Amino acid sequence: MSGEAWTDALESELTFSRIVARHEYWRDNPPPSAMLMAIAAGLGVWEPTRRATADSVATLRGLFPSGQI
């Protein structure tokens, strides 16, 4: 949602506390893309995709039996 590219440098600098801080900021200042999705869903012109079902999560876990990617 930040608009910045996901790079190795960003990944090496990103900590859980920074992620939480970003989410707290976005809660008060939603990014335009999130606002547009909320408006479109509210007006009924767009329907968000449903969350993954338990079966799809189990299938994904089955692809990585050791738990590591």
PDB file of N, H, CA, C and O in Angstrom:
ATOM      1  N   MET A   1       0.805  -1.205   0.000  1.00  0.00           N
ATOM      2  CA  MET A   1       0.000   0.000   0.000  1.00  0.00           C
ATOM      3  C   MET A   1       0.844   1.264   0.000  1.00  0.00           C
ATOM      4  O   MET A   1       0.331   2.349  -0.274  1.00  0.00           O
ATOM      5  N   SER A   2       2.124   1.143   0.301  1.00  0.00           N
ATOM      6  H   SER A   2       2.542   0.262   0.524  1.00  0.00           H
ATOM      7  CA  SER A   2       2.955   2.344   0.371  1.00  0.00           C
ATOM      8  C   SER A   2       3.328   2.873  -1.003  1.00  0.00           C
ATOM      9  O   SER A   2       3.662   4.049  -1.147  1.00  0.00           O
ATOM     10  N   GLY A   3       3.275   2.022  -2.006  1.00  0.00           N
ATOM     11  H   GLY A   3       3.003   1.067  -1.890  1.00  0.00           H
ATOM     12  CA  GLY A   3       3.643   2.428  -3.344  1.00  0.00           C
ATOM     13  C   GLY A   3       5.113   2.238  -3.666  1.00  0.00           C
ATOM     14  O   GLY A   3       5.529   2.394  -4.814  1.00  0.00           O
ATOM     15  N   GLU A   4       5.899   1.899  -2.651  1.00  0.00           N
ATOM     16  H   GLU A   4       5.561   1.772  -1.719  1.00  0.00           H
ATOM     17  CA  GLU A   4       7.324   1.700  -2.926  1.00  0.00           C
ATOM     18  C   GLU A   4       7.578   0.258  -3.359  1.00  0.00           C
ATOM     19  O   GLU A   4       6.856  -0.660  -2.971  1.00  0.00           O
ATOM     20  N   ALA A   5       8.604   0.085  -4.156  1.00  0.00           N
ATOM     21  H   ALA A   5       9.191   0.831  -4.471  1.00  0.00           H
ATOM     22  CA  ALA A   5       8.939  -1.244  -4.665  1.00  0.00           C
ATOM     23  C   ALA A   5       9.497  -2.113  -3.532  1.00  0.00           C
ATOM     24  O   ALA A   5      10.205  -1.630  -2.648  1.00  0.00           O
ATOM     25  N   TRP A   6       9.163  -3.394  -3.581  1.00  0.00           N
ATOM     26  H   TRP A   6       8.588  -3.786  -4.299  1.00  0.00           H
ATOM     27  CA  TRP A   6       9.664  -4.333  -2.573  1.00  0.00           C
ATOM     28  C   TRP A   6      11.057  -4.773  -3.004  1.00  0.00           C
ATOM     29  O   TRP A   6      11.204  -5.601  -3.903  1.00  0.00           O
ATOM     30  N   THR A   7      12.070  -4.218  -2.363  1.00  0.00           N
ATOM     31  H   THR A   7      11.951  -3.546  -1.633  1.00  0.00           H
ATOM     32  CA  THR A   7      13.449  -4.501  -2.723  1.00  0.00           C
ATOM     33  C   THR A   7      14.139  -5.226  -1.576  1.00  0.00           C
ATOM     34  O   THR A   7      13.607  -5.305  -0.469  1.00  0.00           O
ATOM     35  N   ASP A   8      15.321  -5.750  -1.850  1.00  0.00           N
ATOM     36  H   ASP A   8      15.753  -5.685  -2.750  1.00  0.00           H
ATOM     37  CA  ASP A   8      16.102  -6.394  -0.789  1.00  0.00           C
ATOM     38  C   ASP A   8      16.450  -5.392   0.307  1.00  0.00           C
ATOM     39  O   ASP A   8      16.470  -5.739   1.488  1.00  0.00           O
ATOM     40  N   ALA A   9      16.723  -4.155  -0.086  1.00  0.00           N
ATOM     41  H   ALA A   9      16.706  -3.873  -1.046  1.00  0.00           H
ATOM     42  CA  ALA A   9      17.039  -3.124   0.904  1.00  0.00           C
ATOM     43  C   ALA A   9      15.850  -2.859   1.823  1.00  0.00           C
ATOM     44  O   ALA A   9      16.008  -2.759   3.040  1.00  0.00           O
ATOM     45  N   LEU A  10      14.661  -2.745   1.237  1.00  0.00           N
ATOM     46  H   LEU A  10      14.533  -2.826   0.249  1.00  0.00           H
ATOM     47  CA  LEU A  10      13.460  -2.531   2.049  1.00  0.00           C
ATOM     48  C   LEU A  10      13.235  -3.717   2.978  1.00  0.00           C
ATOM     49  O   LEU A  10      12.945  -3.540   4.162  1.00  0.00           O
ATOM     50  N   GLU A  11      13.370  -4.918   2.442  1.00  0.00           N
ATOM     51  H   GLU A  11      13.605  -5.061   1.481  1.00  0.00           H
ATOM     52  CA  GLU A  11      13.151  -6.107   3.257  1.00  0.00           C
ATOM     53  C   GLU A  11      14.141  -6.188   4.421  1.00  0.00           C
ATOM     54  O   GLU A  11      13.778  -6.624   5.514  1.00  0.00           O
ATOM     55  N   SER A  12      15.377  -5.774   4.194  1.00  0.00           N
ATOM     56  H   SER A  12      15.672  -5.419   3.307  1.00  0.00           H
ATOM     57  CA  SER A  12      16.376  -5.848   5.264  1.00  0.00           C
ATOM     58  C   SER A  12      16.128  -4.797   6.344  1.00  0.00           C
ATOM     59  O   SER A  12      16.534  -4.986   7.490  1.00  0.00           O
ATOM     60  N   GLU A  13      15.464  -3.690   5.993  1.00  0.00           N
ATOM     61  H   GLU A  13      15.135  -3.536   5.062  1.00  0.00           H
ATOM     62  CA  GLU A  13      15.180  -2.628   6.958  1.00  0.00           C
ATOM     63  C   GLU A  13      13.847  -2.798   7.669  1.00  0.00           C
ATOM     64  O   GLU A  13      13.635  -2.212   8.731  1.00  0.00           O
ATOM     65  N   LEU A  14      12.951  -3.585   7.104  1.00  0.00           N
ATOM     66  H   LEU A  14      13.123  -4.061   6.241  1.00  0.00           H
ATOM     67  CA  LEU A  14      11.593  -3.691   7.625  1.00  0.00           C
ATOM     68  C   LEU A  14      11.546  -4.614   8.835  1.00  0.00           C
ATOM     69  O   LEU A  14      11.901  -5.790   8.745  1.00  0.00           O
ATOM     70  N   THR A  15      11.113  -4.082   9.949  1.00  0.00           N
ATOM     71  H   THR A  15      10.824  -3.128  10.022  1.00  0.00           H
ATOM     72  CA  THR A  15      10.966  -4.867  11.176  1.00  0.00           C
ATOM     73  C   THR A  15       9.484  -4.922  11.532  1.00  0.00           C
ATOM     74  O   THR A  15       8.677  -4.186  10.964  1.00  0.00           O
ATOM     75  N   PHE A  16       9.128  -5.795  12.474  1.00  0.00           N
ATOM     76  H   PHE A  16       9.784  -6.393  12.936  1.00  0.00           H
ATOM     77  CA  PHE A  16       7.725  -5.876  12.887  1.00  0.00           C
ATOM     78  C   PHE A  16       7.243  -4.547  13.458  1.00  0.00           C
ATOM     79  O   PHE A  16       6.106  -4.146  13.209  1.00  0.00           O
ATOM     80  N   SER A  17       8.082  -3.867  14.212  1.00  0.00           N
ATOM     81  H   SER A  17       9.006  -4.193  14.414  1.00  0.00           H
ATOM     82  CA  SER A  17       7.647  -2.590  14.786  1.00  0.00           C
ATOM     83  C   SER A  17       7.400  -1.550  13.686  1.00  0.00           C
ATOM     84  O   SER A  17       6.492  -0.728  13.812  1.00  0.00           O
ATOM     85  N   ARG A  18       8.192  -1.578  12.619  1.00  0.00           N
ATOM     86  H   ARG A  18       8.929  -2.245  12.517  1.00  0.00           H
ATOM     87  CA  ARG A  18       7.968  -0.653  11.510  1.00  0.00           C
ATOM     88  C   ARG A  18       6.708  -1.024  10.739  1.00  0.00           C
ATOM     89  O   ARG A  18       5.971  -0.142  10.297  1.00  0.00           O
ATOM     90  N   ILE A  19       6.456  -2.310  10.576  1.00  0.00           N
ATOM     91  H   ILE A  19       7.054  -3.026  10.935  1.00  0.00           H
ATOM     92  CA  ILE A  19       5.223  -2.738   9.900  1.00  0.00           C
ATOM     93  C   ILE A  19       4.007  -2.300  10.704  1.00  0.00           C
ATOM     94  O   ILE A  19       3.041  -1.782  10.143  1.00  0.00           O
ATOM     95  N   VAL A  20       4.051  -2.507  12.019  1.00  0.00           N
ATOM     96  H   VAL A  20       4.836  -2.927  12.475  1.00  0.00           H
ATOM     97  CA  VAL A  20       2.940  -2.105  12.886  1.00  0.00           C
ATOM     98  C   VAL A  20       2.747  -0.593  12.810  1.00  0.00           C
ATOM     99  O   VAL A  20       1.615  -0.113  12.759  1.00  0.00           O
ATOM    100  N   ALA A  21       3.851   0.159  12.801  1.00  0.00           N
ATOM    101  H   ALA A  21       4.771  -0.231  12.843  1.00  0.00           H
ATOM    102  CA  ALA A  21       3.758   1.618  12.714  1.00  0.00           C
ATOM    103  C   ALA A  21       3.110   2.042  11.403  1.00  0.00           C
ATOM    104  O   ALA A  21       2.307   2.976  11.384  1.00  0.00           O
ATOM    105  N   ARG A  22       3.450   1.364  10.299  1.00  0.00           N
ATOM    106  H   ARG A  22       4.102   0.606  10.314  1.00  0.00           H
ATOM    107  CA  ARG A  22       2.832   1.682   9.000  1.00  0.00           C
ATOM    108  C   ARG A  22       1.336   1.422   9.044  1.00  0.00           C
ATOM    109  O   ARG A  22       0.545   2.233   8.562  1.00  0.00           O
ATOM    110  N   HIS A  23       0.949   0.295   9.619  1.00  0.00           N
ATOM    111  H   HIS A  23       1.591  -0.364  10.010  1.00  0.00           H
ATOM    112  CA  HIS A  23      -0.478  -0.035   9.685  1.00  0.00           C
ATOM    113  C   HIS A  23      -1.231   0.952  10.563  1.00  0.00           C
ATOM    114  O   HIS A  23      -2.369   1.311  10.259  1.00  0.00           O
ATOM    115  N   GLU A  24      -0.606   1.395  11.651  1.00  0.00           N
ATOM    116  H   GLU A  24       0.319   1.103  11.897  1.00  0.00           H
ATOM    117  CA  GLU A  24      -1.254   2.401  12.497  1.00  0.00           C
ATOM    118  C   GLU A  24      -1.434   3.713  11.729  1.00  0.00           C
ATOM    119  O   GLU A  24      -2.472   4.366  11.833  1.00  0.00           O
ATOM    120  N   TYR A  25      -0.416   4.086  10.960  1.00  0.00           N
ATOM    121  H   TYR A  25       0.427   3.555  10.874  1.00  0.00           H
ATOM    122  CA  TYR A  25      -0.514   5.309  10.153  1.00  0.00           C
ATOM    123  C   TYR A  25      -1.614   5.164   9.105  1.00  0.00           C
ATOM    124  O   TYR A  25      -2.419   6.074   8.910  1.00  0.00           O
ATOM    125  N   TRP A  26      -1.643   4.004   8.425  1.00  0.00           N
ATOM    126  H   TRP A  26      -0.989   3.264   8.583  1.00  0.00           H
ATOM    127  CA  TRP A  26      -2.637   3.782   7.379  1.00  0.00           C
ATOM    128  C   TRP A  26      -4.053   3.722   7.935  1.00  0.00           C
ATOM    129  O   TRP A  26      -5.009   4.032   7.225  1.00  0.00           O
ATOM    130  N   ARG A  27      -4.199   3.325   9.203  1.00  0.00           N
ATOM    131  H   ARG A  27      -3.422   3.073   9.780  1.00  0.00           H
ATOM    132  CA  ARG A  27      -5.530   3.309   9.805  1.00  0.00           C
ATOM    133  C   ARG A  27      -6.095   4.732   9.875  1.00  0.00           C
ATOM    134  O   ARG A  27      -7.289   4.939   9.657  1.00  0.00           O
ATOM    135  N   ASP A  28      -5.234   5.710  10.181  1.00  0.00           N
ATOM    136  H   ASP A  28      -4.264   5.541  10.358  1.00  0.00           H
ATOM    137  CA  ASP A  28      -5.665   7.108  10.256  1.00  0.00           C
ATOM    138  C   ASP A  28      -5.607   7.815   8.908  1.00  0.00           C
ATOM    139  O   ASP A  28      -6.349   8.767   8.665  1.00  0.00           O
ATOM    140  N   ASN A  29      -4.718   7.341   8.029  1.00  0.00           N
ATOM    141  H   ASN A  29      -4.115   6.568   8.227  1.00  0.00           H
ATOM    142  CA  ASN A  29      -4.509   7.970   6.721  1.00  0.00           C
ATOM    143  C   ASN A  29      -4.490   6.889   5.645  1.00  0.00           C
ATOM    144  O   ASN A  29      -3.424   6.547   5.134  1.00  0.00           O
ATOM    145  N   PRO A  30      -5.651   6.350   5.298  1.00  0.00           N
ATOM    146  CA  PRO A  30      -5.678   5.232   4.351  1.00  0.00           C
ATOM    147  C   PRO A  30      -5.108   5.619   2.989  1.00  0.00           C
ATOM    148  O   PRO A  30      -5.352   6.718   2.491  1.00  0.00           O
ATOM    149  N   PRO A  31      -4.343   4.701   2.394  1.00  0.00           N
ATOM    150  CA  PRO A  31      -3.831   4.962   1.048  1.00  0.00           C
ATOM    151  C   PRO A  31      -4.994   5.087   0.060  1.00  0.00           C
ATOM    152  O   PRO A  31      -6.051   4.491   0.270  1.00  0.00           O
ATOM    153  N   PRO A  32      -4.805   5.856  -1.011  1.00  0.00           N
ATOM    154  CA  PRO A  32      -5.890   6.048  -1.986  1.00  0.00           C
ATOM    155  C   PRO A  32      -6.453   4.737  -2.538  1.00  0.00           C
ATOM    156  O   PRO A  32      -7.662   4.621  -2.737  1.00  0.00           O
ATOM    157  N   SER A  33      -5.593   3.754  -2.784  1.00  0.00           N
ATOM    158  H   SER A  33      -4.610   3.848  -2.623  1.00  0.00           H
ATOM    159  CA  SER A  33      -6.101   2.498  -3.337  1.00  0.00           C
ATOM    160  C   SER A  33      -7.059   1.808  -2.363  1.00  0.00           C
ATOM    161  O   SER A  33      -8.062   1.234  -2.785  1.00  0.00           O
ATOM    162  N   ALA A  34      -6.756   1.862  -1.078  1.00  0.00           N
ATOM    163  H   ALA A  34      -5.941   2.329  -0.736  1.00  0.00           H
ATOM    164  CA  ALA A  34      -7.643   1.258  -0.083  1.00  0.00           C
ATOM    165  C   ALA A  34      -8.961   2.022   0.006  1.00  0.00           C
ATOM    166  O   ALA A  34     -10.025   1.420   0.150  1.00  0.00           O
ATOM    167  N   MET A  35      -8.886   3.350  -0.079  1.00  0.00           N
ATOM    168  H   MET A  35      -8.021   3.839  -0.196  1.00  0.00           H
ATOM    169  CA  MET A  35     -10.108   4.162  -0.032  1.00  0.00           C
ATOM    170  C   MET A  35     -10.988   3.894  -1.243  1.00  0.00           C
ATOM    171  O   MET A  35     -12.207   3.783  -1.116  1.00  0.00           O
ATOM    172  N   LEU A  36     -10.370   3.790  -2.424  1.00  0.00           N
ATOM    173  H   LEU A  36      -9.379   3.881  -2.527  1.00  0.00           H
ATOM    174  CA  LEU A  36     -11.158   3.526  -3.632  1.00  0.00           C
ATOM    175  C   LEU A  36     -11.834   2.162  -3.567  1.00  0.00           C
ATOM    176  O   LEU A  36     -12.979   2.017  -3.995  1.00  0.00           O
ATOM    177  N   MET A  37     -11.131   1.155  -3.033  1.00  0.00           N
ATOM    178  H   MET A  37     -10.200   1.273  -2.685  1.00  0.00           H
ATOM    179  CA  MET A  37     -11.749  -0.171  -2.889  1.00  0.00           C
ATOM    180  C   MET A  37     -12.917  -0.110  -1.913  1.00  0.00           C
ATOM    181  O   MET A  37     -13.961  -0.713  -2.159  1.00  0.00           O
ATOM    182  N   ALA A  38     -12.749   0.612  -0.809  1.00  0.00           N
ATOM    183  H   ALA A  38     -11.901   1.102  -0.609  1.00  0.00           H
ATOM    184  CA  ALA A  38     -13.822   0.722   0.178  1.00  0.00           C
ATOM    185  C   ALA A  38     -15.035   1.444  -0.403  1.00  0.00           C
ATOM    186  O   ALA A  38     -16.173   1.036  -0.170  1.00  0.00           O
ATOM    187  N   ILE A  39     -14.795   2.511  -1.156  1.00  0.00           N
ATOM    188  H   ILE A  39     -13.870   2.842  -1.345  1.00  0.00           H
ATOM    189  CA  ILE A  39     -15.896   3.253  -1.779  1.00  0.00           C
ATOM    190  C   ILE A  39     -16.615   2.378  -2.801  1.00  0.00           C
ATOM    191  O   ILE A  39     -17.844   2.323  -2.823  1.00  0.00           O
ATOM    192  N   ALA A  40     -15.840   1.691  -3.652  1.00  0.00           N
ATOM    193  H   ALA A  40     -14.841   1.736  -3.634  1.00  0.00           H
ATOM    194  CA  ALA A  40     -16.451   0.836  -4.674  1.00  0.00           C
ATOM    195  C   ALA A  40     -17.258  -0.291  -4.039  1.00  0.00           C
ATOM    196  O   ALA A  40     -18.343  -0.624  -4.516  1.00  0.00           O
ATOM    197  N   ALA A  41     -16.735  -0.879  -2.965  1.00  0.00           N
ATOM    198  H   ALA A  41     -15.854  -0.608  -2.577  1.00  0.00           H
ATOM    199  CA  ALA A  41     -17.476  -1.946  -2.277  1.00  0.00           C
ATOM    200  C   ALA A  41     -18.737  -1.382  -1.624  1.00  0.00           C
ATOM    201  O   ALA A  41     -19.794  -2.012  -1.653  1.00  0.00           O
ATOM    202  N   GLY A  42     -18.620  -0.197  -1.037  1.00  0.00           N
ATOM    203  H   GLY A  42     -17.761   0.315  -1.012  1.00  0.00           H
ATOM    204  CA  GLY A  42     -19.768   0.435  -0.398  1.00  0.00           C
ATOM    205  C   GLY A  42     -20.875   0.790  -1.379  1.00  0.00           C
ATOM    206  O   GLY A  42     -22.058   0.723  -1.046  1.00  0.00           O
ATOM    207  N   LEU A  43     -20.482   1.168  -2.590  1.00  0.00           N
ATOM    208  H   LEU A  43     -19.520   1.222  -2.861  1.00  0.00           H
ATOM    209  CA  LEU A  43     -21.468   1.502  -3.615  1.00  0.00           C
ATOM    210  C   LEU A  43     -22.005   0.271  -4.334  1.00  0.00           C
ATOM    211  O   LEU A  43     -22.958   0.361  -5.108  1.00  0.00           O
ATOM    212  N   GLY A  44     -21.388  -0.883  -4.074  1.00  0.00           N
ATOM    213  H   GLY A  44     -20.614  -0.957  -3.446  1.00  0.00           H
ATOM    214  CA  GLY A  44     -21.858  -2.118  -4.685  1.00  0.00           C
ATOM    215  C   GLY A  44     -21.389  -2.339  -6.110  1.00  0.00           C
ATOM    216  O   GLY A  44     -21.926  -3.197  -6.810  1.00  0.00           O
ATOM    217  N   VAL A  45     -20.388  -1.574  -6.553  1.00  0.00           N
ATOM    218  H   VAL A  45     -19.951  -0.877  -5.984  1.00  0.00           H
ATOM    219  CA  VAL A  45     -19.887  -1.748  -7.920  1.00  0.00           C
ATOM    220  C   VAL A  45     -18.689  -2.693  -7.981  1.00  0.00           C
ATOM    221  O   VAL A  45     -18.217  -3.032  -9.066  1.00  0.00           O
ATOM    222  N   TRP A  46     -18.202  -3.112  -6.827  1.00  0.00           N
ATOM    223  H   TRP A  46     -18.586  -2.837  -5.945  1.00  0.00           H
ATOM    224  CA  TRP A  46     -17.081  -4.050  -6.761  1.00  0.00           C
ATOM    225  C   TRP A  46     -17.272  -4.929  -5.545  1.00  0.00           C
ATOM    226  O   TRP A  46     -17.652  -4.454  -4.475  1.00  0.00           O
ATOM    227  N   GLU A  47     -17.011  -6.203  -5.712  1.00  0.00           N
ATOM    228  H   GLU A  47     -16.703  -6.590  -6.581  1.00  0.00           H
ATOM    229  CA  GLU A  47     -17.134  -7.133  -4.594  1.00  0.00           C
ATOM    230  C   GLU A  47     -15.770  -7.734  -4.287  1.00  0.00           C
ATOM    231  O   GLU A  47     -15.159  -8.356  -5.157  1.00  0.00           O
ATOM    232  N   PRO A  48     -15.285  -7.557  -3.063  1.00  0.00           N
ATOM    233  CA  PRO A  48     -13.976  -8.101  -2.720  1.00  0.00           C
ATOM    234  C   PRO A  48     -13.971  -9.629  -2.809  1.00  0.00           C
ATOM    235  O   PRO A  48     -14.992 -10.281  -2.588  1.00  0.00           O
ATOM    236  N   THR A  49     -12.822 -10.174  -3.129  1.00  0.00           N
ATOM    237  H   THR A  49     -11.993  -9.645  -3.308  1.00  0.00           H
ATOM    238  CA  THR A  49     -12.715 -11.630  -3.176  1.00  0.00           C
ATOM    239  C   THR A  49     -12.830 -12.179  -1.763  1.00  0.00           C
ATOM    240  O   THR A  49     -12.457 -11.531  -0.785  1.00  0.00           O
ATOM    241  N   ARG A  50     -13.347 -13.370  -1.693  1.00  0.00           N
ATOM    242  H   ARG A  50     -13.650 -13.896  -2.488  1.00  0.00           H
ATOM    243  CA  ARG A  50     -13.499 -13.984  -0.373  1.00  0.00           C
ATOM    244  C   ARG A  50     -12.151 -14.433   0.151  1.00  0.00           C
ATOM    245  O   ARG A  50     -11.210 -14.646  -0.613  1.00  0.00           O
ATOM    246  N   ARG A  51     -12.070 -14.573   1.448  1.00  0.00           N
ATOM    247  H   ARG A  51     -12.835 -14.400   2.069  1.00  0.00           H
ATOM    248  CA  ARG A  51     -10.840 -15.058   2.064  1.00  0.00           C
ATOM    249  C   ARG A  51     -10.623 -16.520   1.705  1.00  0.00           C
ATOM    250  O   ARG A  51     -11.550 -17.219   1.294  1.00  0.00           O
ATOM    251  N   ALA A  52      -9.405 -16.962   1.865  1.00  0.00           N
ATOM    252  H   ALA A  52      -8.653 -16.395   2.199  1.00  0.00           H
ATOM    253  CA  ALA A  52      -9.065 -18.350   1.566  1.00  0.00           C
ATOM    254  C   ALA A  52      -9.860 -19.290   2.460  1.00  0.00           C
ATOM    255  O   ALA A  52     -10.057 -19.024   3.646  1.00  0.00           O
ATOM    256  N   THR A  53     -10.300 -20.366   1.888  1.00  0.00           N
ATOM    257  H   THR A  53     -10.139 -20.582   0.925  1.00  0.00           H
ATOM    258  CA  THR A  53     -11.023 -21.358   2.675  1.00  0.00           C
ATOM    259  C   THR A  53     -10.032 -22.261   3.385  1.00  0.00           C
ATOM    260  O   THR A  53      -8.842 -22.249   3.071  1.00  0.00           O
ATOM    261  N   ALA A  54     -10.509 -23.035   4.331  1.00  0.00           N
ATOM    262  H   ALA A  54     -11.476 -23.045   4.586  1.00  0.00           H
ATOM    263  CA  ALA A  54      -9.638 -23.953   5.070  1.00  0.00           C
ATOM    264  C   ALA A  54      -8.994 -24.957   4.121  1.00  0.00           C
ATOM    265  O   ALA A  54      -7.844 -25.348   4.320  1.00  0.00           O
ATOM    266  N   ASP A  55      -9.727 -25.378   3.087  1.00  0.00           N
ATOM    267  H   ASP A  55     -10.662 -25.061   2.925  1.00  0.00           H
ATOM    268  CA  ASP A  55      -9.168 -26.333   2.135  1.00  0.00           C
ATOM    269  C   ASP A  55      -7.992 -25.739   1.365  1.00  0.00           C
ATOM    270  O   ASP A  55      -6.993 -26.423   1.144  1.00  0.00           O
ATOM    271  N   SER A  56      -8.098 -24.486   0.957  1.00  0.00           N
ATOM    272  H   SER A  56      -8.910 -23.931   1.137  1.00  0.00           H
ATOM    273  CA  SER A  56      -6.997 -23.883   0.203  1.00  0.00           C
ATOM    274  C   SER A  56      -5.784 -23.664   1.088  1.00  0.00           C
ATOM    275  O   SER A  56      -4.651 -23.773   0.619  1.00  0.00           O
ATOM    276  N   VAL A  57      -6.001 -23.358   2.357  1.00  0.00           N
ATOM    277  H   VAL A  57      -6.922 -23.270   2.738  1.00  0.00           H
ATOM    278  CA  VAL A  57      -4.883 -23.206   3.286  1.00  0.00           C
ATOM    279  C   VAL A  57      -4.203 -24.560   3.507  1.00  0.00           C
ATOM    280  O   VAL A  57      -2.975 -24.637   3.547  1.00  0.00           O
ATOM    281  N   ALA A  58      -4.981 -25.607   3.646  1.00  0.00           N
ATOM    282  H   ALA A  58      -5.978 -25.544   3.612  1.00  0.00           H
ATOM    283  CA  ALA A  58      -4.418 -26.945   3.814  1.00  0.00           C
ATOM    284  C   ALA A  58      -3.639 -27.364   2.579  1.00  0.00           C
ATOM    285  O   ALA A  58      -2.590 -27.998   2.693  1.00  0.00           O
ATOM    286  N   THR A  59      -4.140 -27.017   1.399  1.00  0.00           N
ATOM    287  H   THR A  59      -4.992 -26.502   1.306  1.00  0.00           H
ATOM    288  CA  THR A  59      -3.438 -27.332   0.162  1.00  0.00           C
ATOM    289  C   THR A  59      -2.101 -26.605   0.107  1.00  0.00           C
ATOM    290  O   THR A  59      -1.086 -27.188  -0.272  1.00  0.00           O
ATOM    291  N   LEU A  60      -2.105 -25.332   0.486  1.00  0.00           N
ATOM    292  H   LEU A  60      -2.930 -24.859   0.794  1.00  0.00           H
ATOM    293  CA  LEU A  60      -0.866 -24.561   0.503  1.00  0.00           C
ATOM    294  C   LEU A  60       0.132 -25.156   1.491  1.00  0.00           C
ATOM    295  O   LEU A  60       1.316 -25.281   1.176  1.00  0.00           O
ATOM    296  N   ARG A  61      -0.329 -25.517   2.665  1.00  0.00           N
ATOM    297  H   ARG A  61      -1.291 -25.415   2.921  1.00  0.00           H
ATOM    298  CA  ARG A  61       0.565 -26.144   3.652  1.00  0.00           C
ATOM    299  C   ARG A  61       1.120 -27.461   3.130  1.00  0.00           C
ATOM    300  O   ARG A  61       2.266 -27.811   3.412  1.00  0.00           O
ATOM    301  N   GLY A  62       0.314 -28.187   2.372  1.00  0.00           N
ATOM    302  H   GLY A  62      -0.617 -27.903   2.143  1.00  0.00           H
ATOM    303  CA  GLY A  62       0.756 -29.461   1.814  1.00  0.00           C
ATOM    304  C   GLY A  62       1.891 -29.303   0.817  1.00  0.00           C
ATOM    305  O   GLY A  62       2.673 -30.231   0.610  1.00  0.00           O
ATOM    306  N   LEU A  63       1.985 -28.120   0.191  1.00  0.00           N
ATOM    307  H   LEU A  63       1.350 -27.366   0.358  1.00  0.00           H
ATOM    308  CA  LEU A  63       3.068 -27.864  -0.750  1.00  0.00           C
ATOM    309  C   LEU A  63       4.415 -27.696  -0.050  1.00  0.00           C
ATOM    310  O   LEU A  63       5.466 -27.863  -0.668  1.00  0.00           O
ATOM    311  N   PHE A  64       4.379 -27.366   1.235  1.00  0.00           N
ATOM    312  H   PHE A  64       3.525 -27.230   1.737  1.00  0.00           H
ATOM    313  CA  PHE A  64       5.595 -27.139   1.997  1.00  0.00           C
ATOM    314  C   PHE A  64       5.537 -27.948   3.301  1.00  0.00           C
ATOM    315  O   PHE A  64       5.357 -27.374   4.375  1.00  0.00           O
ATOM    316  N   PRO A  65       5.689 -29.278   3.212  1.00  0.00           N
ATOM    317  CA  PRO A  65       5.525 -30.127   4.382  1.00  0.00           C
ATOM    318  C   PRO A  65       6.503 -29.812   5.513  1.00  0.00           C
ATOM    319  O   PRO A  65       6.186 -30.026   6.683  1.00  0.00           O
ATOM    320  N   SER A  66       7.684 -29.308   5.172  1.00  0.00           N
ATOM    321  H   SER A  66       7.941 -29.134   4.221  1.00  0.00           H
ATOM    322  CA  SER A  66       8.655 -28.988   6.225  1.00  0.00           C
ATOM    323  C   SER A  66       8.337 -27.672   6.907  1.00  0.00           C
ATOM    324  O   SER A  66       8.892 -27.364   7.962  1.00  0.00           O
ATOM    325  N   GLY A  67       7.441 -26.891   6.307  1.00  0.00           N
ATOM    326  H   GLY A  67       6.990 -27.141   5.451  1.00  0.00           H
ATOM    327  CA  GLY A  67       7.085 -25.610   6.880  1.00  0.00           C
ATOM    328  C   GLY A  67       7.976 -24.479   6.385  1.00  0.00           C
ATOM    329  O   GLY A  67       7.773 -23.322   6.755  1.00  0.00           O
ATOM    330  N   GLN A  68       8.966 -24.805   5.547  1.00  0.00           N
ATOM    331  H   GLN A  68       9.131 -25.745   5.246  1.00  0.00           H
ATOM    332  CA  GLN A  68       9.867 -23.787   5.014  1.00  0.00           C
ATOM    333  C   GLN A  68       9.665 -23.669   3.514  1.00  0.00           C
ATOM    334  O   GLN A  68       9.398 -24.651   2.820  1.00  0.00           O
ATOM    335  N   ILE A  69       9.800 -22.453   3.038  1.00  0.00           N
ATOM    336  H   ILE A  69      10.017 -21.656   3.602  1.00  0.00           H
ATOM    337  CA  ILE A  69       9.651 -22.209   1.596  1.00  0.00           C
ATOM    338  C   ILE A  69      10.984 -22.388   0.922  1.00  0.00           C
ATOM    339  O   ILE A  69      11.086 -22.229  -0.295  1.00  0.00           O
TER     340      ILE A  69
END
